[in-house]
């Protein structure tokens, strides 16, 4: 048993290392995203300053709180812009899905390892942008280590929840011949209802209810609210419990849905 465990750790460590190296290999994409993020921060900061003109608070948030939240949301926005369904569609079109399913590894677990290895790499790559946001826009980060712990726990749980939802959504690729449009819809809906564009507390009550019924906020609004000071540490246990419930439910559903949909593969050309 110990030997098997060591073998699995070695295999998945190699997978994680490869995923991290692959992300670091695309320098042009990293630089393009770097400059696009800076531009988006400028746009969002001046937009919200204009919105707050003559106002002290909106939906209970001061301008400083909103700017802090929006800067963090822009820095972490790519985390909710996943394209898992596009990845599935590509594997099916290329016939690569057959290879994946015959490997002596759990496909979902392998992709989870790759996803979190890329997440760690992404956060490291984002450090210079955090510094720029602090220097240029006055981003305020907490000095309390407990807040950072709450943030990272909620971020990991939220990303796991989002991954499982995307895994289920990506199963649509087995029934369609083109996934690009579905990928665009997923990114648009996810960005809006995650709170990456507007703090969820500023939305009308009925929109907040819709957002609460979706998993996207767990990956963005919940962790960012800790770091921006909107959510207190006292709320952490309750929010973690909600994330764990989401995680458990989606884990079961994702396994069941994948096992059913993988039986049907639609490939262009036959």
N, C-alpha and C positions, 0 to 999 in steps of 0.2 A: 504493500500500500504506500509506504514511504517512498519507495523507488518510483512508483507511478506518479506520485505527487511531485517529486523532483523533476521527473520528465515533463510533466505538464507545465510546471513553473518555467522550466528552461524554454519550452516551445513558445509559450505566450509572452515570455520576456523578449524573445527574438522577434516575435510579431510586433510587439510594442516598439521596440528599437527601430525596426524597419519603417513603421508608420511615422515615427517622429522624424527620421532621416528623410523620408519622402516629402514631408511637409516643408522641411528646411531646404529642400532642393529647388523649390520654385521661387527663386529670388525676385524675379520680375513681378510675380503675383503679389508677393509680400510687400514690395515697395508701392505697387499700385494701390493696394488696400490701405497702406500707411497714409498716403496722401489723400485718398478718398475719405478716410476717417477724419483727418484734420479739417478738410473742407466741410464735412457734415457737422462737425462740432461747431465751427464758425456759424454755419447757417442756423443750427438749432439754438445756439446761445442767443444770437441776436433776435431770432424769432420770439423766443420766450421773454426776452427783455421788452420787446414791443408789446406782447400780450399783457405783461404786468404793468405797463405804463399807467400810472395813476392808481394802481391797486397795491395793497399791502400783502394780501393773501388771496389765494384761489383754492377752493376746496380744502382749506386748512393748511395749505403749503405756502411758505414764503418763497420769494424769488430765489433766495440762496439755496433753499432745499430743492426746488425744482431744477435749477441749473446743475446742482450737484448730481441729482438723479439722472438727468438727461445726459450729462457728460459720461457717467458710468454706463448708461444704457447704450450710448453710441460706441463706447470702447468695447463693449461686450456683445454688440448686436450680431456679429457673425455667428455667434453660438446658437441663435435661433433660426438661422438661414440655411438649414441643412438641406441636402439634396439626395437623401437616401433613396427616394423613389426613382430618381434619375440613374443612380448607381445600379439599382435592380434592373431597370429597363436596359441599361447598357450590357449587363451580364447576360440577360436573356437574349438580346439581339445577337450578341457575339457567340452565344452558346457556352459561355464561361460558367453559367449557373450549374451545368452538369458536372463540371470539374469541382466546383465548390461543394456540391452535395455528396460527392464520392470521397472527399477528403476525410481522414479519420479524426476530424475535429468538429466540434459543435459550431456551425456557421454563425449563429447569433452571438455566441460567446467570443468568437474570433473578432467579429466586427465591433463588439463592445470594447475589447482590448485596444483595437486600433483607434476607436473613437476617443477613448480617454487618454491614450498616448498623444493623440493630436491635440486634445484639450490642454494638456500640460504644456505642450510645445507652444500652442497659441498664447497662453497666458504669459509665458516667458517673452515671446515676441512682442507682446503688448506693453511691456514695461516702459520702453521709451515713450510711448504715447501717453501713458499715465503721467510720466514726468512732464511732458509738454502740456498736458491738460492742467497740471498743477501750476506750471510757470506762466502760461498764457491766460488761462481762464479762471485760475484760483480754485481748482478742484480741491476739496477738503476731504481728507481721508482720516478715519478714526485712529486714535492712538491706543485705544483699549484692545488688547489681544483677544479678549473674549468676543468682541464684535467681529474680528477677522475669522475666528473659529466658526462662529455662527454663519458667517458669509460662505465660507468654503464648504461647510457641511450642507447648507441649503443649495449651493451651486452644484455640488456633486449629485445630490439627490434629484435636483431639478433636471440636470442633464441626463440622468438615467431615465427619468420619467419621459422626457422628450424623445430620447432614443427609442424607447419602446413604442411610443405613439407613432413615430416615423416608420418604425419597422412594420407596424400594422398597415399604415397608409401605403407603404411601398409595396405591399402585397397586391395592390391594384395593378401593378406592372405585369402580373401573370395573366391579366384579362384584357389588356389593351396593347396596342402596337406602338404607341407614342406616349412618352412620359414627360416630355418637356413642359407641356401646358400644365399638367398636374403639379409639377415641381414649382412653377411660377405661382400657382394658386396657393400652394402650401407655404411658400415664403411670405407672400403678401398677408395671408390670414394670420400666420404665426407672428410676424413682426408687429401687426396691429394689436392682437389680443394678448401678446406677451408683455405689453407695456414698454416695448422698445422705442416707440414713437411718442407716446403720450402716457404720463403716469395714470395707472388704472383708476386711482381715486378721483381723478378729474372727469372721468367718463360718467354719463348718466347712469342711474341705478340699474336700468334694464340691460345696458351694455356690460356693466360690471358683473351682473348675474351670468351673462353669456360667457364672459371671460373666465369666471369661476368654474364654469362647467367644462372648460377646455384645459388641457395640460400646459399650454404655452406659458402662462404666468408663473408656473412653478420653476421654469428654467431662467426667467429674467426678472420679473417684478419682485418675486420673493427674495432672492439673494441680493439684488441691487438695493432694495428697500432697507436691508440691514446696513449695508455699507454707506448709504446716503443719510442714514439717521432717521428715516421716516418710520421705520419699524424698530421697536425697542427690544432689548434682549429678553424681556419678560414674555414676549410673544413667541420666542424661538421654539419651545417644546410643542406648542399647539401647531405651529406651521410645519415643523418637522414631521409631526404625526400625520398631518394631511398629505405631505409629500410621500411618506412611507405607504400610506393607504393607496395613493395613486400608483406607486411603484409596484405594490403587490398585485393590484388588480390588472394593471397593464402587462405585467410579466406573464400572468396566466393567459390573458387574452391573446397576447402576441404569439405565444407558443402554439396555442390552439389554432389561431387563424393561419399562421404560416404552415402548419402541418396539413391544413386543408387546401390552401391555395397552391402549395408547391406541387400538388398532383396535376395541376393544369398549367401548362406552359404554352403561351401564344408567341410564336416566332414569326417575324416578317418573312414572307416567302414560302411558308409552309408549316 
